[in-house]
Amino acid sequence: MSDLDTLKAEIKKLSARAMDAKMNLHDLSEELPINWDQILPTAQKAHEAFAELEKKRAELKKLEAA
């Protein structure tokens, strides 16, 4: 598999992880005020997942432009 294909596969996995983190945050918000103390750790996980996804998307864009 080429570097491009490997990166695309990684982005697909990261995208699924980011969407899962987003849904966890969404579900938590619907249950408030129950588990309010989980807001920060859940939001941090979502932030980290989307930050990593954006980083890999930028790498892909750079690789495709080369």
CNS distance restraints for C-alpha pairs under 8 A (distance, minus, plus):
assign (resid   1 and name CA) (resid   5 and name CA) 6.03 0.50 0.50
assign (resid   1 and name CA) (resid   6 and name CA) 6.42 0.50 0.50
assign (resid   2 and name CA) (resid   6 and name CA) 6.15 0.50 0.50
assign (resid   3 and name CA) (resid   7 and name CA) 6.06 0.50 0.50
assign (resid   4 and name CA) (resid   8 and name CA) 6.19 0.50 0.50
assign (resid   4 and name CA) (resid  60 and name CA) 7.15 0.50 0.50
assign (resid   4 and name CA) (resid  63 and name CA) 7.22 0.50 0.50
assign (resid   4 and name CA) (resid  64 and name CA) 7.75 0.50 0.50
assign (resid   5 and name CA) (resid   9 and name CA) 6.20 0.50 0.50
assign (resid   6 and name CA) (resid  10 and name CA) 6.21 0.50 0.50
assign (resid   7 and name CA) (resid  11 and name CA) 6.11 0.50 0.50
assign (resid   7 and name CA) (resid  56 and name CA) 7.40 0.50 0.50
assign (resid   7 and name CA) (resid  60 and name CA) 6.71 0.50 0.50
assign (resid   8 and name CA) (resid  12 and name CA) 6.22 0.50 0.50
assign (resid   8 and name CA) (resid  60 and name CA) 7.42 0.50 0.50
assign (resid   9 and name CA) (resid  13 and name CA) 6.44 0.50 0.50
assign (resid  10 and name CA) (resid  14 and name CA) 6.14 0.50 0.50
assign (resid  11 and name CA) (resid  15 and name CA) 5.88 0.50 0.50
assign (resid  11 and name CA) (resid  53 and name CA) 6.42 0.50 0.50
assign (resid  11 and name CA) (resid  56 and name CA) 6.39 0.50 0.50
assign (resid  11 and name CA) (resid  57 and name CA) 6.93 0.50 0.50
assign (resid  12 and name CA) (resid  16 and name CA) 6.39 0.50 0.50
assign (resid  13 and name CA) (resid  17 and name CA) 6.28 0.50 0.50
assign (resid  14 and name CA) (resid  18 and name CA) 6.04 0.50 0.50
assign (resid  14 and name CA) (resid  49 and name CA) 6.99 0.50 0.50
assign (resid  14 and name CA) (resid  52 and name CA) 7.44 0.50 0.50
assign (resid  14 and name CA) (resid  53 and name CA) 5.63 0.50 0.50
assign (resid  15 and name CA) (resid  19 and name CA) 6.14 0.50 0.50
assign (resid  15 and name CA) (resid  50 and name CA) 7.87 0.50 0.50
assign (resid  15 and name CA) (resid  53 and name CA) 6.36 0.50 0.50
assign (resid  16 and name CA) (resid  20 and name CA) 6.15 0.50 0.50
assign (resid  17 and name CA) (resid  21 and name CA) 6.24 0.50 0.50
assign (resid  17 and name CA) (resid  49 and name CA) 6.61 0.50 0.50
assign (resid  18 and name CA) (resid  22 and name CA) 6.12 0.50 0.50
assign (resid  18 and name CA) (resid  46 and name CA) 6.26 0.50 0.50
assign (resid  18 and name CA) (resid  49 and name CA) 4.91 0.50 0.50
assign (resid  18 and name CA) (resid  50 and name CA) 5.53 0.50 0.50
assign (resid  18 and name CA) (resid  53 and name CA) 7.38 0.50 0.50
assign (resid  19 and name CA) (resid  23 and name CA) 6.17 0.50 0.50
assign (resid  20 and name CA) (resid  24 and name CA) 6.20 0.50 0.50
assign (resid  21 and name CA) (resid  25 and name CA) 6.28 0.50 0.50
assign (resid  21 and name CA) (resid  42 and name CA) 7.43 0.50 0.50
assign (resid  21 and name CA) (resid  45 and name CA) 6.51 0.50 0.50
assign (resid  21 and name CA) (resid  46 and name CA) 4.75 0.50 0.50
assign (resid  21 and name CA) (resid  49 and name CA) 7.18 0.50 0.50
assign (resid  22 and name CA) (resid  26 and name CA) 6.15 0.50 0.50
assign (resid  22 and name CA) (resid  46 and name CA) 5.83 0.50 0.50
assign (resid  23 and name CA) (resid  27 and name CA) 5.94 0.50 0.50
assign (resid  24 and name CA) (resid  28 and name CA) 6.08 0.50 0.50
assign (resid  24 and name CA) (resid  42 and name CA) 7.13 0.50 0.50
assign (resid  25 and name CA) (resid  29 and name CA) 6.22 0.50 0.50
assign (resid  25 and name CA) (resid  39 and name CA) 7.52 0.50 0.50
assign (resid  25 and name CA) (resid  42 and name CA) 5.96 0.50 0.50
assign (resid  25 and name CA) (resid  43 and name CA) 6.30 0.50 0.50
assign (resid  25 and name CA) (resid  46 and name CA) 7.35 0.50 0.50
assign (resid  26 and name CA) (resid  30 and name CA) 6.47 0.50 0.50
assign (resid  27 and name CA) (resid  31 and name CA) 6.56 0.50 0.50
assign (resid  28 and name CA) (resid  32 and name CA) 6.52 0.50 0.50
assign (resid  28 and name CA) (resid  35 and name CA) 7.36 0.50 0.50
assign (resid  28 and name CA) (resid  36 and name CA) 7.95 0.50 0.50
assign (resid  28 and name CA) (resid  38 and name CA) 7.90 0.50 0.50
assign (resid  28 and name CA) (resid  39 and name CA) 7.34 0.50 0.50
assign (resid  31 and name CA) (resid  35 and name CA) 7.44 0.50 0.50
assign (resid  32 and name CA) (resid  36 and name CA) 6.00 0.50 0.50
assign (resid  35 and name CA) (resid  39 and name CA) 7.58 0.50 0.50
assign (resid  38 and name CA) (resid  42 and name CA) 5.93 0.50 0.50
assign (resid  39 and name CA) (resid  43 and name CA) 5.91 0.50 0.50
assign (resid  40 and name CA) (resid  44 and name CA) 5.95 0.50 0.50
assign (resid  41 and name CA) (resid  45 and name CA) 6.26 0.50 0.50
assign (resid  42 and name CA) (resid  46 and name CA) 6.40 0.50 0.50
assign (resid  43 and name CA) (resid  47 and name CA) 6.06 0.50 0.50
assign (resid  44 and name CA) (resid  48 and name CA) 6.09 0.50 0.50
assign (resid  45 and name CA) (resid  49 and name CA) 6.11 0.50 0.50
assign (resid  46 and name CA) (resid  50 and name CA) 6.20 0.50 0.50
assign (resid  47 and name CA) (resid  51 and name CA) 6.01 0.50 0.50
assign (resid  48 and name CA) (resid  52 and name CA) 6.12 0.50 0.50
assign (resid  49 and name CA) (resid  53 and name CA) 6.21 0.50 0.50
assign (resid  50 and name CA) (resid  54 and name CA) 6.09 0.50 0.50
assign (resid  51 and name CA) (resid  55 and name CA) 6.21 0.50 0.50
assign (resid  52 and name CA) (resid  56 and name CA) 6.31 0.50 0.50
assign (resid  53 and name CA) (resid  57 and name CA) 6.17 0.50 0.50
assign (resid  54 and name CA) (resid  58 and name CA) 6.17 0.50 0.50
assign (resid  55 and name CA) (resid  59 and name CA) 6.36 0.50 0.50
assign (resid  56 and name CA) (resid  60 and name CA) 6.17 0.50 0.50
assign (resid  57 and name CA) (resid  61 and name CA) 6.17 0.50 0.50
assign (resid  58 and name CA) (resid  62 and name CA) 6.18 0.50 0.50
assign (resid  59 and name CA) (resid  63 and name CA) 6.08 0.50 0.50
assign (resid  60 and name CA) (resid  64 and name CA) 6.01 0.50 0.50
assign (resid  61 and name CA) (resid  65 and name CA) 6.19 0.50 0.50
assign (resid  62 and name CA) (resid  66 and name CA) 6.39 0.50 0.50
